[in-house]
Amino acid sequence: MVYRYDCLVIGSGIAGMSFALKAARGGARVALICKSTPDEANTNFAQGGVASVTNLEVDDFDKHIHDTMVAGDWLSDPGAVEKVVKNAPEQIKELIGWGVDFDKKENGDFDLHREGGHSEFRILHHADNTGAEIQQSLVETVKNNPMIDVFENRFAVEIITQHHLGKIVTRRTPDITCYGAYILNEETGKVDTFLARVTVMATGGVGAVYTTTTNPLISTGDGIAMVYRAKGTVKDMEFIQFHPTALYHPGDRPSFLITEAMRGYGAVLRNLDGEEFMQKYDPRLSLAPRDIVARAIDSEMKLHGTDHVYLDVTHKDPEETRRHFPNIYEKCLSLGIDITKDMIPVAPAAHYLCGGIKVNLNGESSIQRLYAIGECSCTGLHGGNRLASNSLIEAVVYADAASRHALSVLNGYDFREDVPEWNDEGTAHPEEMVLITQSEKEVNQIMGYYVGIVRSDLRLKRAWNRLDILYQETESLFKRSKPSRQLCELRNIINVAYLIMRQAMERKESRGLHFTVDYPHPEINKH
């Protein structure tokens, strides 16, 4: 089946839905592709909040910009940082207009949190489930918009470029153009053709590449892998942010996130002997940026031979703790941990990708008519390390910029009518699913052992050699098989793992989230 839309949006988190709503408001017909359902997105799992300068009595744009540059190890693009910080307040108003209910004090002011790396209290939140509040508000608004068609349980297999028209496309081809995407309908098993004037990647992150992750398991880097295979530019993949404090409960995948706001609230990190340890690593103690805290915890675990450390909030007022963190309280209580009396076992987990599909200030990728927004994009905002709570606001700011640009050029693009339908003649359904699931586990193990918080040339080379075997096996399986979500996801996480490894090997220094024992950063703990 062939569909035609002005805008094809692949991904239904805060970035994809924000773009869809803004484009629809401008008169565009929008197809929103959901890998599962609209409420299963990374946005839904974000606990902490949204960073924006709102209290002008003590805060200002320059402070937020400086905090972002410091956290990013001065690798952030100043233009992108300024764009996000200065446009944040207006986009906060937009979110509120869509029904997002940020917590306020009795006097009506925002109840602002402070998180690691921030010099002021500037985090807007909704209890400890801000992402879920945003996601649900946007889902309702999208479903009530007649200009947006939502397609659930659809999987994007490939974006459509000149390559599918029989032309040779290389990374040096100057005018690679996207005409839409081939989308698998999981209910019918058929691959449909979606033609679009513009296509938007909003497919989220890559957490499922690792065994231990806070991301939903649909975070398999699909958009990044598709764009890379289409010869688009992908950048800064070595910068994987590990959240320092995921709840340690073996068997849980994804891991339950213990928000950084809890450390901003006063929680203290301790080793299994109950001793504080952050003073050995950074003068900001538990409120140091995430890369430093994650490495410190990793170091303590290796030093003591343990699988976790503790986060202690027992010294705070119990009633206040329950009020600020109701979901964390209930989750821990379900496991027999009363956080007002017991310390919380925590360990780092893959959490956020700072790199991705390289885009400009309009959200345009290196492929014409293709935008990328949200976690799958590399705007330059995060540099070597994301400042806490900068990601949700980046998503809506760039969704706004991309939608404005797309609406300004839509009428200049026609549908490409000579696109062939997906050809799966001579293929069959994979007979042994165990091959796919086992290969995925092997990728997870390779990434966890060799491409984690601390790396080395030897580890990366070993990972590369082992991944190459899986790549060859999977590509061979894909060529002789009908597309399935499981097979495509395996293919994508292998592509993404390759990119993380390759770009980690290319960076001959320790910067931000990329720490290698072969190139130690002399200022690694001095900011």
C-alpha positions as a Python dict, from the first residue, in 0.01 Angstrom:
ca = {
    (1, 'M'): (0, 0, 0),
    (2, 'V'): (119, 353, -79),
    (3, 'Y'): (49, 651, 151),
    (4, 'R'): (116, 1019, 78),
    (5, 'Y'): (163, 1285, 345),
    (6, 'D'): (315, 1630, 366),
    (7, 'C'): (515, 1524, 672),
    (8, 'L'): (616, 1173, 774),
    (9, 'V'): (721, 1167, 1140),
    (10, 'I'): (892, 849, 1259),
    (11, 'G'): (875, 835, 1639),
    (12, 'S'): (617, 941, 1895),
    (13, 'G'): (808, 1089, 2188),
    (14, 'I'): (810, 1456, 2283),
    (15, 'A'): (1009, 1550, 1971),
    (16, 'G'): (792, 1367, 1718),
    (17, 'M'): (461, 1470, 1868),
    (18, 'S'): (568, 1833, 1914),
    (19, 'F'): (670, 1851, 1547),
    (20, 'A'): (346, 1685, 1437),
    (21, 'L'): (132, 1933, 1633),
    (22, 'K'): (325, 2235, 1508),
    (23, 'A'): (326, 2116, 1146),
    (24, 'A'): (-47, 2036, 1162),
    (25, 'R'): (-114, 2383, 1301),
    (26, 'G'): (55, 2518, 989),
    (27, 'G'): (-180, 2321, 763),
    (28, 'A'): (33, 2014, 689),
    (29, 'R'): (-107, 1662, 675),
    (30, 'V'): (103, 1449, 909),
    (31, 'A'): (160, 1074, 947),
    (32, 'L'): (293, 982, 1291),
    (33, 'I'): (460, 639, 1295),
    (34, 'C'): (465, 462, 1633),
    (35, 'K'): (683, 157, 1682),
    (36, 'S'): (434, 27, 1938),
    (37, 'T'): (185, 268, 2096),
    (38, 'P'): (225, 643, 2148),
    (39, 'D'): (279, 609, 2522),
    (40, 'E'): (581, 378, 2493),
    (41, 'A'): (859, 627, 2432),
    (42, 'N'): (1169, 742, 2617),
    (43, 'T'): (986, 1061, 2709),
    (44, 'N'): (744, 859, 2918),
    (45, 'F'): (1031, 736, 3137),
    (46, 'A'): (1189, 1077, 3207),
    (47, 'Q'): (1157, 1150, 3577),
    (48, 'G'): (1359, 1462, 3647),
    (49, 'G'): (1211, 1747, 3448),
    (50, 'V'): (1270, 2023, 3195),
    (51, 'A'): (1547, 2282, 3228),
    (52, 'S'): (1451, 2643, 3158),
    (53, 'V'): (1534, 2984, 3300),
    (54, 'T'): (1213, 3104, 3465),
    (55, 'N'): (1318, 3265, 3794),
    (56, 'L'): (1482, 3584, 3664),
    (57, 'E'): (1546, 3715, 4015),
    (58, 'V'): (1839, 3474, 4057),
    (59, 'D'): (1886, 3303, 3719),
    (60, 'D'): (1963, 3415, 3365),
    (61, 'F'): (2044, 3276, 3019),
    (62, 'D'): (2421, 3326, 3059),
    (63, 'K'): (2427, 3100, 3366),
    (64, 'H'): (2234, 2824, 3188),
    (65, 'I'): (2460, 2856, 2883),
    (66, 'H'): (2774, 2837, 3098),
    (67, 'D'): (2647, 2534, 3292),
    (68, 'T'): (2571, 2356, 2962),
    (69, 'M'): (2917, 2430, 2817),
    (70, 'V'): (3094, 2313, 3134),
    (71, 'A'): (2896, 1988, 3150),
    (72, 'G'): (2965, 1926, 2781),
    (73, 'D'): (3341, 1956, 2845),
    (74, 'W'): (3342, 2262, 2617),
    (75, 'L'): (3263, 2046, 2314),
    (76, 'S'): (2909, 2185, 2279),
    (77, 'D'): (2820, 2403, 1979),
    (78, 'P'): (2772, 2756, 2123),
    (79, 'G'): (2507, 2835, 1860),
    (80, 'A'): (2299, 2532, 1953),
    (81, 'V'): (2337, 2603, 2325),
    (82, 'E'): (2223, 2962, 2288),
    (83, 'K'): (1932, 2858, 2066),
    (84, 'V'): (1796, 2606, 2317),
    (85, 'V'): (1850, 2815, 2630),
    (86, 'K'): (1698, 3134, 2490),
    (87, 'N'): (1400, 2961, 2327),
    (88, 'A'): (1323, 2741, 2627),
    (89, 'P'): (1081, 2973, 2812),
    (90, 'E'): (858, 3014, 2505),
    (91, 'Q'): (842, 2639, 2453),
    (92, 'I'): (756, 2586, 2820),
    (93, 'K'): (450, 2805, 2757),
    (94, 'E'): (367, 2585, 2456),
    (95, 'L'): (384, 2269, 2667),
    (96, 'I'): (158, 2424, 2929),
    (97, 'G'): (-85, 2519, 2651),
    (98, 'W'): (-93, 2151, 2550),
    (99, 'G'): (-199, 2057, 2901),
    (100, 'V'): (130, 1983, 3078),
    (101, 'D'): (90, 2053, 3449),
    (102, 'F'): (420, 2154, 3610),
    (103, 'D'): (430, 2159, 3990),
    (104, 'K'): (391, 2498, 4157),
    (105, 'K'): (430, 2640, 4506),
    (106, 'E'): (138, 2777, 4704),
    (107, 'N'): (215, 3128, 4576),
    (108, 'G'): (181, 3015, 4215),
    (109, 'D'): (552, 3017, 4126),
    (110, 'F'): (707, 2708, 3968),
    (111, 'D'): (843, 2460, 4224),
    (112, 'L'): (1190, 2441, 4074),
    (113, 'H'): (1442, 2162, 4134),
    (114, 'R'): (1818, 2175, 4101),
    (115, 'E'): (2015, 1890, 3947),
    (116, 'G'): (2382, 1803, 3902),
    (117, 'G'): (2580, 2058, 3701),
    (118, 'H'): (2321, 2335, 3738),
    (119, 'S'): (2423, 2649, 3927),
    (120, 'E'): (2061, 2746, 4002),
    (121, 'F'): (1721, 2590, 4067),
    (122, 'R'): (1572, 2581, 3714),
    (123, 'I'): (1419, 2235, 3665),
    (124, 'L'): (1042, 2237, 3608),
    (125, 'H'): (884, 1907, 3700),
    (126, 'H'): (566, 1713, 3772),
    (127, 'A'): (645, 1518, 4091),
    (128, 'D'): (897, 1250, 3983),
    (129, 'N'): (723, 1150, 3661),
    (130, 'T'): (756, 1461, 3443),
    (131, 'G'): (806, 1264, 3123),
    (132, 'A'): (486, 1066, 3172),
    (133, 'E'): (292, 1389, 3234),
    (134, 'I'): (428, 1542, 2912),
    (135, 'Q'): (375, 1226, 2709),
    (136, 'Q'): (13, 1178, 2815),
    (137, 'S'): (-71, 1545, 2755),
    (138, 'L'): (76, 1533, 2405),
    (139, 'V'): (-88, 1198, 2321),
    (140, 'E'): (-432, 1339, 2399),
    (141, 'T'): (-364, 1655, 2199),
    (142, 'V'): (-234, 1458, 1899),
    (143, 'K'): (-528, 1217, 1898),
    (144, 'N'): (-770, 1509, 1890),
    (145, 'N'): (-599, 1673, 1592),
    (146, 'P'): (-772, 1586, 1260),
    (147, 'M'): (-459, 1675, 1060),
    (148, 'I'): (-254, 1398, 1223),
    (149, 'D'): (-296, 1028, 1143),
    (150, 'V'): (-138, 799, 1403),
    (151, 'F'): (-10, 460, 1283),
    (152, 'E'): (55, 221, 1572),
    (153, 'N'): (266, -97, 1566),
    (154, 'R'): (450, 15, 1254),
    (155, 'F'): (824, -30, 1209),
    (156, 'A'): (1037, 184, 978),
    (157, 'V'): (1264, -49, 780),
    (158, 'E'): (1451, 198, 560),
    (159, 'I'): (1422, 557, 440),
    (160, 'I'): (1371, 593, 66),
    (161, 'T'): (1648, 767, -132),
    (162, 'Q'): (1789, 761, -487),
    (163, 'H'): (1945, 429, -392),
    (164, 'H'): (1601, 268, -422),
    (165, 'L'): (1563, 419, -770),
    (166, 'G'): (1865, 230, -897),
    (167, 'K'): (2120, 507, -851),
    (168, 'I'): (2456, 463, -682),
    (169, 'V'): (2475, 665, -359),
    (170, 'T'): (2795, 712, -157),
    (171, 'R'): (2889, 934, 136),
    (172, 'R'): (3033, 1177, -117),
    (173, 'T'): (2707, 1207, -313),
    (174, 'P'): (2616, 1576, -266),
    (175, 'D'): (2240, 1559, -314),
    (176, 'I'): (2114, 1250, -132),
    (177, 'T'): (1740, 1307, -93),
    (178, 'C'): (1477, 1137, 123),
    (179, 'Y'): (1136, 1071, -36),
    (180, 'G'): (975, 888, 257),
    (181, 'A'): (1019, 547, 414),
    (182, 'Y'): (933, 180, 386),
    (183, 'I'): (719, 95, 690),
    (184, 'L'): (644, -258, 814),
    (185, 'N'): (284, -315, 925),
    (186, 'E'): (326, -574, 1199),
    (187, 'E'): (-38, -681, 1178),
    (188, 'T'): (-25, -770, 808),
    (189, 'G'): (344, -849, 778),
    (190, 'K'): (356, -627, 468),
    (191, 'V'): (595, -339, 405),
    (192, 'D'): (403, -27, 298),
    (193, 'T'): (542, 273, 112),
    (194, 'F'): (502, 611, 281),
    (195, 'L'): (584, 899, 47),
    (196, 'A'): (636, 1242, 200),
    (197, 'R'): (740, 1592, 108),
    (198, 'V'): (956, 1591, 423),
    (199, 'T'): (1050, 1312, 662),
    (200, 'V'): (1136, 1358, 1030),
    (201, 'M'): (1343, 1115, 1238),
    (202, 'A'): (1236, 1126, 1602),
    (203, 'T'): (1320, 768, 1694),
    (204, 'G'): (1488, 827, 2030),
    (205, 'G'): (1799, 672, 2173),
    (206, 'V'): (2010, 358, 2174),
    (207, 'G'): (1987, 225, 2531),
    (208, 'A'): (1883, -127, 2425),
    (209, 'V'): (2233, -171, 2280),
    (210, 'Y'): (2336, -230, 2644),
    (211, 'T'): (2211, -496, 2885),
    (212, 'T'): (2168, -248, 3168),
    (213, 'T'): (1969, 55, 3058),
    (214, 'T'): (1700, 288, 3184),
    (215, 'N'): (1554, 317, 2833),
    (216, 'P'): (1249, 125, 2713),
    (217, 'L'): (1363, -174, 2511),
    (218, 'I'): (1231, -17, 2191),
    (219, 'S'): (1535, 218, 2204),
    (220, 'T'): (1732, 31, 1941),
    (221, 'G'): (1874, 327, 1747),
    (222, 'D'): (1652, 266, 1444),
    (223, 'G'): (1660, 618, 1301),
    (224, 'I'): (2036, 654, 1339),
    (225, 'A'): (2097, 317, 1175),
    (226, 'M'): (1863, 397, 884),
    (227, 'V'): (2027, 734, 819),
    (228, 'Y'): (2375, 585, 843),
    (229, 'R'): (2285, 312, 590),
    (230, 'A'): (2148, 586, 364),
    (231, 'K'): (2493, 754, 380),
    (232, 'G'): (2386, 1036, 610),
    (233, 'T'): (2624, 1196, 861),
    (234, 'V'): (2626, 1059, 1216),
    (235, 'K'): (2838, 1226, 1484),
    (236, 'D'): (2957, 1198, 1847),
    (237, 'M'): (2830, 844, 1903),
    (238, 'E'): (3107, 776, 2153),
    (239, 'F'): (2933, 1001, 2407),
    (240, 'I'): (2697, 760, 2583),
    (241, 'Q'): (2566, 897, 2911),
    (242, 'F'): (2533, 642, 3187),
    (243, 'H'): (2289, 754, 3452),
    (244, 'P'): (2474, 709, 3781),
    (245, 'T'): (2175, 595, 3985),
    (246, 'A'): (1953, 327, 3838),
    (247, 'L'): (1783, 104, 4093),
    (248, 'Y'): (1990, -211, 4134),
    (249, 'H'): (1749, -501, 4102),
    (250, 'P'): (1896, -787, 3894),
    (251, 'G'): (1658, -913, 3631),
    (252, 'D'): (1485, -581, 3566),
    (253, 'R'): (1528, -459, 3207),
    (254, 'P'): (1493, -170, 3170),
    (255, 'S'): (1630, -60, 3505),
    (256, 'F'): (1415, 170, 3715),
    (257, 'L'): (1559, 521, 3723),
    (258, 'I'): (1631, 701, 4049),
    (259, 'T'): (1615, 1062, 3934),
    (260, 'E'): (1909, 1297, 3977),
    (261, 'A'): (1665, 1534, 4146),
    (262, 'M'): (1692, 1311, 4451),
    (263, 'R'): (2059, 1406, 4484),
    (264, 'G'): (1960, 1768, 4428),
    (265, 'Y'): (1713, 1718, 4714),
    (266, 'G'): (1995, 1605, 4941),
    (267, 'A'): (2049, 1232, 4893),
    (268, 'V'): (2407, 1114, 4953),
    (269, 'L'): (2604, 839, 4779),
    (270, 'R'): (2767, 579, 5006),
    (271, 'N'): (2961, 256, 4954),
    (272, 'L'): (2844, -76, 5100),
    (273, 'D'): (3018, 7, 5428),
    (274, 'G'): (2796, 315, 5456),
    (275, 'E'): (3084, 557, 5389),
    (276, 'E'): (3052, 864, 5166),
    (277, 'F'): (3298, 857, 4877),
    (278, 'M'): (3227, 1142, 4633),
    (279, 'Q'): (3471, 1372, 4818),
    (280, 'K'): (3750, 1159, 4665),
    (281, 'Y'): (3637, 1243, 4312),
    (282, 'D'): (3490, 1594, 4293),
    (283, 'P'): (3437, 1893, 4526),
    (284, 'R'): (3073, 1911, 4417),
    (285, 'L'): (3023, 1571, 4580),
    (286, 'S'): (2696, 1400, 4478),
    (287, 'L'): (2595, 1700, 4265),
    (288, 'A'): (2887, 1670, 4022),
    (289, 'P'): (2794, 1616, 3652),
    (290, 'R'): (2677, 1268, 3562),
    (291, 'D'): (2993, 1153, 3385),
    (292, 'I'): (3202, 1216, 3697),
    (293, 'V'): (2948, 1057, 3931),
    (294, 'A'): (2906, 750, 3707),
    (295, 'R'): (3284, 698, 3686),
    (296, 'A'): (3314, 745, 4062),
    (297, 'I'): (3050, 479, 4128),
    (298, 'D'): (3211, 249, 3871),
    (299, 'S'): (3547, 298, 4044),
    (300, 'E'): (3402, 225, 4390),
    (301, 'M'): (3228, -90, 4266),
    (302, 'K'): (3551, -218, 4113),
    (303, 'L'): (3754, -116, 4417),
    (304, 'H'): (3530, -305, 4658),
    (305, 'G'): (3421, -583, 4422),
    (306, 'T'): (3052, -497, 4451),
    (307, 'D'): (2764, -477, 4207),
    (308, 'H'): (2618, -154, 4343),
    (309, 'V'): (2652, 134, 4588),
    (310, 'Y'): (2385, 308, 4800),
    (311, 'L'): (2191, 632, 4769),
    (312, 'D'): (2093, 752, 5116),
    (313, 'V'): (1797, 984, 5171),
    (314, 'T'): (1706, 858, 5519),
    (315, 'H'): (1824, 1181, 5686),
    (316, 'K'): (1553, 1386, 5510),
    (317, 'D'): (1199, 1440, 5637),
    (318, 'P'): (1003, 1119, 5552),
    (319, 'E'): (680, 1296, 5461),
    (320, 'E'): (859, 1544, 5236),
    (321, 'T'): (1049, 1260, 5066),
    (322, 'R'): (727, 1069, 4995),
    (323, 'R'): (565, 1385, 4859),
    (324, 'H'): (855, 1473, 4628),
    (325, 'F'): (922, 1120, 4500),
    (326, 'P'): (597, 921, 4520),
    (327, 'N'): (673, 684, 4231),
    (328, 'I'): (1024, 605, 4350),
    (329, 'Y'): (888, 548, 4701),
    (330, 'E'): (621, 306, 4577),
    (331, 'K'): (857, 119, 4343),
    (332, 'C'): (1119, 67, 4614),
    (333, 'L'): (854, -26, 4871),
    (334, 'S'): (729, -297, 4634),
    (335, 'L'): (1079, -450, 4660),
    (336, 'G'): (1088, -423, 5038),
    (337, 'I'): (1289, -100, 5049),
    (338, 'D'): (1143, 191, 5248),
    (339, 'I'): (1352, 484, 5122),
    (340, 'T'): (1268, 690, 5433),
    (341, 'K'): (1442, 423, 5644),
    (342, 'D'): (1656, 215, 5406),
    (343, 'M'): (1934, 313, 5168),
    (344, 'I'): (1861, 254, 4798),
    (345, 'P'): (2091, 15, 4607),
    (346, 'V'): (2196, 185, 4281),
    (347, 'A'): (2433, 127, 3988),
    (348, 'P'): (2502, 310, 3662),
    (349, 'A'): (2296, 224, 3352),
    (350, 'A'): (2305, 337, 2988),
    (351, 'H'): (2071, 634, 2980),
    (352, 'Y'): (2120, 890, 2702),
    (353, 'L'): (2299, 938, 2370),
    (354, 'C'): (2459, 1279, 2323),
    (355, 'G'): (2546, 1216, 1958),
    (356, 'G'): (2336, 1097, 1665),
    (357, 'I'): (2225, 1223, 1324),
    (358, 'K'): (2410, 1550, 1265),
    (359, 'V'): (2172, 1844, 1209),
    (360, 'N'): (2193, 2220, 1169),
    (361, 'L'): (2002, 2485, 1362),
    (362, 'N'): (1687, 2403, 1162),
    (363, 'G'): (1708, 2033, 1246),
    (364, 'E'): (1808, 1948, 886),
    (365, 'S'): (2028, 1643, 838),
    (366, 'S'): (2290, 1599, 565),
    (367, 'I'): (2020, 1424, 356),
    (368, 'Q'): (1785, 1664, 180),
    (369, 'R'): (1421, 1673, 296),
    (370, 'L'): (1515, 1474, 608),
    (371, 'Y'): (1509, 1625, 957),
    (372, 'A'): (1618, 1469, 1286),
    (373, 'I'): (1503, 1586, 1628),
    (374, 'G'): (1516, 1459, 1984),
    (375, 'E'): (1764, 1206, 2113),
    (376, 'C'): (1841, 1051, 1773),
    (377, 'S'): (1981, 1387, 1655),
    (378, 'C'): (2314, 1552, 1724),
    (379, 'T'): (2243, 1924, 1747),
    (380, 'G'): (2567, 2004, 1925),
    (381, 'L'): (2387, 2110, 2244),
    (382, 'H'): (2524, 1833, 2464),
    (383, 'G'): (2884, 1819, 2344),
    (384, 'G'): (3070, 1556, 2544),
    (385, 'N'): (2806, 1521, 2816),
    (386, 'R'): (2441, 1622, 2854),
    (387, 'L'): (2355, 1862, 3133),
    (388, 'A'): (2068, 1716, 3335),
    (389, 'S'): (1716, 1793, 3204),
    (390, 'N'): (1842, 1968, 2889),
    (391, 'S'): (1712, 1693, 2660),
    (392, 'L'): (1336, 1742, 2680),
    (393, 'I'): (1367, 2114, 2619),
    (394, 'E'): (1607, 2052, 2329),
    (395, 'A'): (1345, 1824, 2173),
    (396, 'V'): (1069, 2086, 2173),
    (397, 'V'): (1295, 2374, 2070),
    (398, 'Y'): (1425, 2182, 1767),
    (399, 'A'): (1079, 2045, 1688),
    (400, 'D'): (969, 2408, 1665),
    (401, 'A'): (1264, 2506, 1446),
    (402, 'A'): (1224, 2204, 1217),
    (403, 'S'): (850, 2254, 1178),
    (404, 'R'): (894, 2622, 1090),
    (405, 'H'): (1155, 2537, 829),
    (406, 'A'): (959, 2244, 689),
    (407, 'L'): (642, 2451, 650),
    (408, 'S'): (839, 2717, 464),
    (409, 'V'): (964, 2471, 200),
    (410, 'L'): (684, 2211, 175),
    (411, 'N'): (521, 2357, -134),
    (412, 'G'): (849, 2334, -322),
    (413, 'Y'): (859, 1955, -295),
    (414, 'D'): (661, 1701, -496),
    (415, 'F'): (599, 1335, -421),
    (416, 'R'): (836, 1098, -598),
    (417, 'E'): (600, 875, -795),
    (418, 'D'): (860, 634, -939),
    (419, 'V'): (948, 478, -603),
    (420, 'P'): (920, 98, -629),
    (421, 'E'): (730, -101, -370),
    (422, 'W'): (931, -307, -122),
    (423, 'N'): (1057, -623, -289),
    (424, 'D'): (1079, -932, -68),
    (425, 'E'): (1046, -1194, -342),
    (426, 'G'): (1251, -1504, -278),
    (427, 'T'): (1266, -1445, 96),
    (428, 'A'): (1109, -1632, 385),
    (429, 'H'): (1033, -1569, 750),
    (430, 'P'): (1331, -1645, 976),
    (431, 'E'): (1281, -1998, 1103),
    (432, 'E'): (1481, -1977, 1424),
    (433, 'M'): (1404, -1674, 1640),
    (434, 'V'): (1658, -1804, 1891),
    (435, 'L'): (1934, -1695, 1649),
    (436, 'I'): (1810, -1335, 1662),
    (437, 'T'): (1759, -1322, 2039),
    (438, 'Q'): (2097, -1483, 2107),
    (439, 'S'): (2276, -1243, 1873),
    (440, 'E'): (2112, -949, 2050),
    (441, 'K'): (2232, -1078, 2387),
    (442, 'E'): (2584, -1108, 2245),
    (443, 'V'): (2576, -745, 2128),
    (444, 'N'): (2459, -637, 2474),
    (445, 'Q'): (2739, -831, 2641),
    (446, 'I'): (3005, -698, 2405),
    (447, 'M'): (2896, -338, 2465),
    (448, 'G'): (2871, -383, 2841),
    (449, 'Y'): (3210, -549, 2881),
    (450, 'Y'): (3415, -345, 2635),
    (451, 'V'): (3237, -19, 2546),
    (452, 'G'): (3103, 95, 2882),
    (453, 'I'): (3188, 377, 3123),
    (454, 'V'): (3566, 313, 3107),
    (455, 'R'): (3725, 205, 2779),
    (456, 'S'): (4063, 116, 2630),
    (457, 'D'): (4206, 57, 2283),
    (458, 'L'): (4238, -315, 2359),
    (459, 'R'): (3876, -346, 2474),
    (460, 'L'): (3745, -155, 2173),
    (461, 'K'): (3949, -368, 1930),
    (462, 'R'): (3822, -688, 2090),
    (463, 'A'): (3464, -560, 2071),
    (464, 'W'): (3513, -466, 1705),
    (465, 'N'): (3634, -813, 1610),
    (466, 'R'): (3347, -987, 1787),
    (467, 'L'): (3084, -751, 1649),
    (468, 'D'): (3208, -802, 1292),
    (469, 'I'): (3109, -1169, 1305),
    (470, 'L'): (2758, -1080, 1423),
    (471, 'Y'): (2731, -813, 1152),
    (472, 'Q'): (2813, -1059, 873),
    (473, 'E'): (2569, -1321, 1009),
    (474, 'T'): (2286, -1071, 1050),
    (475, 'E'): (2324, -908, 707),
    (476, 'S'): (2318, -1253, 548),
    (477, 'L'): (2001, -1340, 742),
    (478, 'F'): (1836, -1008, 648),
    (479, 'K'): (1897, -1059, 275),
    (480, 'R'): (1722, -1395, 270),
    (481, 'S'): (1441, -1311, 515),
    (482, 'K'): (1117, -1117, 510),
    (483, 'P'): (1150, -810, 734),
    (484, 'S'): (1040, -855, 1093),
    (485, 'R'): (1068, -607, 1376),
    (486, 'Q'): (1299, -838, 1572),
    (487, 'L'): (1538, -888, 1282),
    (488, 'C'): (1540, -520, 1188),
    (489, 'E'): (1605, -419, 1550),
    (490, 'L'): (1899, -659, 1569),
    (491, 'R'): (2038, -516, 1248),
    (492, 'N'): (1999, -164, 1386),
    (493, 'I'): (2164, -224, 1722),
    (494, 'I'): (2460, -383, 1543),
    (495, 'N'): (2489, -75, 1317),
    (496, 'V'): (2467, 155, 1619),
    (497, 'A'): (2715, -50, 1823),
    (498, 'Y'): (2956, -28, 1529),
    (499, 'L'): (2920, 351, 1519),
    (500, 'I'): (2977, 386, 1893),
    (501, 'M'): (3290, 170, 1872),
    (502, 'R'): (3430, 334, 1561),
    (503, 'Q'): (3387, 688, 1685),
    (504, 'A'): (3523, 589, 2027),
    (505, 'M'): (3832, 446, 1857),
    (506, 'E'): (3874, 765, 1654),
    (507, 'R'): (3874, 994, 1961),
    (508, 'K'): (4227, 974, 2097),
    (509, 'E'): (4152, 1157, 2422),
    (510, 'S'): (3931, 1137, 2727),
    (511, 'R'): (3661, 1400, 2698),
    (512, 'G'): (3318, 1418, 2858),
    (513, 'L'): (3152, 1079, 2866),
    (514, 'H'): (3427, 911, 2664),
    (515, 'F'): (3689, 799, 2915),
    (516, 'T'): (3974, 576, 2801),
    (517, 'V'): (4261, 452, 3014),
    (518, 'D'): (4495, 493, 2716),
    (519, 'Y'): (4438, 870, 2695),
    (520, 'P'): (4361, 990, 3050),
    (521, 'H'): (4237, 1346, 3080),
    (522, 'P'): (4469, 1536, 3320),
    (523, 'E'): (4181, 1761, 3425),
    (524, 'I'): (3918, 1486, 3436),
    (525, 'N'): (3803, 1569, 3788),
    (526, 'K'): (3881, 1941, 3786),
    (527, 'H'): (3609, 2170, 3651),
}
